[in-house]
Amino acid sequence: MLREVPPPRPEPDELLVRVWATGLNRADLLQRRGRYPAPAGAPADVPGLEFAGEVTEAGAEVRDWKPGDQVMAIVAGGAYAEYARIPAEHALPIPEGWTFDQAAAVPEAFVTAFDAMMLQGDLRAGDRVLVHAVGSSVGVAALQLAKVTSATVAGTSRTEAKLERAGALGLDHRVLVRDRFEPEAGLTDWADLIVELVGGHYLVGDLRAVAPRGRIMLIGLAAGRETTLDLGALLTKRVSLV
């Protein structure tokens, strides 16, 4: 439903941005169904989690941005509107030559993947990385970030076509999942880092696929919130589950 709402007013440390493009991911669909409620402080009645646009107003305390600057950002809500406000420190500059459409497709997937892999998962050059749901938006971002870091990447999907498209982006090992994730022989004790976008029973297979002292970064719960794990394997391999 389209309706008119007053434009937001930026706080002293915020930016007001004219939104020219928004992204669409699984989280957006869940939010629109009422299954991904906006946190405190975010617009409860205006969905949208990422956007690209042009700064129209900068708060009195903002020094690094000015009206006319082109930015992209991930937000907790409010991107499906003509104007959005964001903390100035959350704004990312749009690279030269990018369109607003291209920029709006970046923040939600790439910030999520970058935070999990680089900031928390300690991704290092030469690591072996397993990305579940590699055809998803965050999965594609994780694949590209891993390849830029000179990692070897295995990826799972339930769809052969998605694995083929991921292969064009540099996926080294394609794993088609029919029902449950069971690592093949070559992937047992293999992964230094697992990007877990599915959750549920996939964690059981992850403990077989992860290498000693490996890291499992749990991001998504598409297969459910519950599973039964062999804590002995977690302990013996000295695995970090985040």
C-alpha positions as CSV (number, residue, x, y, z in Angstrom):
1,M,0.0,0.0,0.0
2,L,1.3,3.4,-1.0
3,R,0.7,6.4,1.3
4,E,2.1,9.7,2.2
5,V,4.1,10.1,5.4
6,P,6.1,13.2,6.7
7,P,9.7,13.1,5.6
8,P,12.1,12.2,8.4
9,R,14.2,14.8,10.1
10,P,17.9,14.1,10.7
11,E,19.4,14.2,14.1
12,P,22.7,16.2,14.5
13,D,24.8,13.1,13.7
14,E,22.6,11.9,10.9
15,L,22.1,12.3,7.1
16,L,18.9,12.8,5.2
17,V,19.1,10.9,1.9
18,R,17.0,11.1,-1.2
19,V,16.4,7.5,-2.0
20,W,16.9,6.6,-5.7
21,A,17.0,2.8,-5.5
22,T,16.4,0.1,-2.9
23,G,17.4,-3.5,-2.8
24,L,15.3,-6.6,-2.3
25,N,16.5,-9.6,-0.3
26,R,14.9,-12.5,1.6
27,A,15.0,-10.5,4.8
28,D,12.9,-7.8,3.1
29,L,10.3,-10.4,2.2
30,L,10.2,-11.7,5.7
31,Q,9.9,-8.1,7.1
32,R,6.9,-7.4,4.8
33,R,5.2,-10.6,6.1
34,G,5.7,-9.5,9.7
35,R,8.3,-12.1,10.5
36,Y,11.3,-9.8,10.7
37,P,10.1,-6.9,13.0
38,A,12.0,-3.7,12.9
39,P,14.1,-3.0,16.0
40,A,13.5,-0.1,18.4
41,G,14.1,3.2,16.7
42,A,13.5,2.0,13.1
43,P,10.3,2.9,11.2
44,A,7.8,0.2,12.1
45,D,5.5,1.0,9.2
46,V,8.0,1.6,6.4
47,P,10.0,-1.5,5.3
48,G,13.2,-1.6,3.3
49,L,16.7,-2.6,4.5
50,E,19.1,-1.1,2.0
51,F,19.2,1.8,-0.4
52,A,21.3,4.1,-2.5
53,G,20.7,7.8,-3.0
54,E,21.9,11.4,-2.6
55,V,22.5,13.3,0.6
56,T,20.0,16.3,0.8
57,E,20.8,17.4,4.4
58,A,23.6,16.7,6.9
59,G,23.2,17.2,10.6
60,A,25.0,19.9,12.5
61,E,27.6,17.5,13.8
62,V,28.4,15.8,10.5
63,R,31.8,16.7,9.0
64,D,32.5,14.0,6.4
65,W,29.4,14.3,4.2
66,K,27.6,17.2,2.5
67,P,24.5,17.6,0.3
68,G,25.0,16.1,-3.1
69,D,27.2,13.2,-2.0
70,Q,26.1,9.9,-3.3
71,V,25.8,7.2,-0.7
72,M,24.6,3.6,0.0
73,A,23.6,2.1,3.3
74,I,22.0,-0.8,5.2
75,V,19.3,0.2,7.6
76,A,16.9,-1.4,10.0
77,G,13.9,-0.2,8.0
78,G,12.6,2.8,6.1
79,A,14.3,2.3,2.7
80,Y,11.0,2.0,0.8
81,A,10.4,5.7,0.8
82,E,11.5,8.8,-1.0
83,Y,13.7,9.9,1.9
84,A,15.6,8.0,4.6
85,R,17.7,9.1,7.5
86,I,20.8,7.3,8.6
87,P,23.7,7.8,11.1
88,A,26.4,9.5,9.1
89,E,28.9,6.8,10.2
90,H,26.8,4.2,8.4
91,A,27.0,5.8,5.0
92,L,29.2,4.3,2.3
93,P,30.4,6.2,-0.7
94,I,29.1,4.9,-4.0
95,P,32.1,4.0,-6.2
96,E,32.7,6.1,-9.3
97,G,30.9,4.7,-12.3
98,W,28.3,2.8,-10.3
99,T,24.6,3.4,-10.9
100,F,22.2,3.8,-8.0
101,D,20.6,0.5,-8.9
102,Q,24.0,-1.3,-8.6
103,A,24.8,0.4,-5.3
104,A,21.5,-0.4,-3.7
105,A,22.1,-4.1,-4.2
106,V,25.4,-4.1,-2.2
107,P,24.9,-3.1,1.5
108,E,22.7,-5.8,2.9
109,A,24.5,-8.7,1.3
110,F,28.1,-7.5,1.3
111,V,28.1,-5.9,4.8
112,T,26.6,-9.1,6.2
113,A,29.2,-11.2,4.5
114,F,32.1,-8.9,5.2
115,D,31.2,-8.7,8.9
116,A,30.9,-12.4,9.3
117,M,34.0,-13.4,7.2
118,M,36.5,-10.6,7.7
119,L,35.6,-8.9,11.0
120,Q,34.5,-11.9,13.0
121,G,35.6,-15.0,11.0
122,D,39.3,-13.9,10.5
123,L,39.3,-14.9,6.8
124,R,42.9,-15.2,5.6
125,A,44.6,-15.6,2.2
126,G,44.7,-19.2,1.2
127,D,41.9,-20.3,3.5
128,R,39.4,-23.0,2.4
129,V,35.9,-21.6,2.7
130,L,32.5,-23.4,2.6
131,V,29.6,-21.2,1.7
132,H,26.1,-22.7,2.2
133,A,23.3,-21.4,-0.1
134,V,26.0,-20.0,-2.3
135,G,23.3,-18.8,-4.8
136,S,21.7,-16.5,-2.3
137,S,22.5,-12.8,-2.1
138,V,24.8,-13.1,1.0
139,G,26.2,-16.4,-0.5
140,V,27.2,-14.6,-3.7
141,A,28.7,-11.8,-1.7
142,A,30.6,-14.3,0.5
143,L,31.9,-16.1,-2.6
144,Q,33.2,-13.0,-4.2
145,L,34.8,-11.7,-1.0
146,A,36.5,-15.1,-0.5
147,K,37.9,-15.1,-4.0
148,V,39.3,-11.6,-3.6
149,T,41.1,-12.9,-0.6
150,S,42.6,-15.8,-2.6
151,A,40.6,-18.4,-0.8
152,T,39.5,-21.8,-2.2
153,V,35.7,-21.9,-2.1
154,A,33.2,-24.8,-2.0
155,G,29.5,-23.9,-2.2
156,T,26.2,-25.7,-1.6
157,S,22.8,-25.2,-3.3
158,R,19.7,-27.3,-3.9
159,T,19.7,-26.0,-7.5
160,E,22.2,-27.0,-10.1
161,A,21.6,-23.8,-12.1
162,K,22.7,-21.7,-9.1
163,L,25.9,-23.7,-8.8
164,E,26.6,-23.2,-12.4
165,R,26.2,-19.4,-12.0
166,A,28.4,-19.5,-8.9
167,G,31.0,-21.4,-11.0
168,A,31.1,-18.4,-13.4
169,L,32.0,-16.3,-10.3
170,G,34.9,-18.5,-9.4
171,L,33.4,-21.3,-7.2
172,D,35.9,-24.1,-7.0
173,H,33.8,-27.0,-5.7
174,R,30.1,-27.4,-6.4
175,V,28.0,-29.3,-3.9
176,L,24.4,-30.2,-4.8
177,V,22.3,-30.8,-1.7
178,R,19.3,-33.1,-2.2
179,D,18.0,-33.4,1.3
180,R,20.6,-33.0,4.1
181,F,24.1,-31.6,3.8
182,E,26.5,-34.5,4.0
183,P,30.1,-33.5,3.1
184,E,31.6,-35.7,0.5
185,A,35.0,-37.4,1.2
186,G,37.0,-34.6,-0.2
187,L,35.4,-32.0,2.0
188,T,35.6,-33.8,5.3
189,D,37.8,-31.9,7.8
190,W,38.4,-29.4,5.0
191,A,36.9,-26.0,5.7
192,D,38.9,-23.4,7.6
193,L,35.8,-21.2,7.5
194,I,32.1,-22.1,7.0
195,V,29.6,-19.4,6.1
196,E,26.4,-21.0,7.5
197,L,23.4,-19.4,5.8
198,V,21.0,-22.3,6.3
199,G,21.2,-23.4,9.9
200,G,19.2,-26.3,11.3
201,H,20.5,-29.7,10.4
202,Y,23.2,-28.3,8.2
203,L,25.3,-27.7,11.4
204,V,25.6,-31.5,11.8
205,G,27.3,-31.8,8.5
206,D,29.4,-28.7,9.2
207,L,31.1,-30.4,12.1
208,R,32.3,-33.1,9.7
209,A,33.3,-30.6,7.0
210,V,35.1,-28.1,9.3
211,A,38.9,-28.5,9.7
212,P,40.5,-28.6,13.2
213,R,40.5,-25.1,14.7
214,G,38.1,-24.0,12.0
215,R,35.4,-21.4,12.3
216,I,31.7,-21.7,11.7
217,M,29.8,-18.4,11.2
218,L,26.1,-18.9,11.7
219,I,24.2,-16.2,9.8
220,G,20.9,-17.7,8.6
221,L,18.2,-20.1,9.9
222,A,16.4,-21.1,6.7
223,A,16.4,-24.8,7.8
224,G,15.2,-24.0,11.3
225,R,16.4,-22.7,14.7
226,E,17.1,-26.1,16.3
227,T,19.3,-29.1,15.7
228,T,21.3,-31.7,17.7
229,L,25.1,-31.4,17.7
230,D,27.9,-33.7,18.7
231,L,29.6,-31.4,21.2
232,G,32.4,-33.9,21.4
233,A,33.3,-33.2,17.8
234,L,33.1,-29.4,18.5
235,L,35.5,-29.9,21.5
236,T,37.9,-32.3,19.9
237,K,38.3,-30.2,16.7
238,R,38.5,-27.0,18.8
239,V,36.0,-25.4,16.5
240,S,34.7,-21.9,17.0
241,L,30.9,-21.6,16.4
242,V,29.8,-18.0,16.3
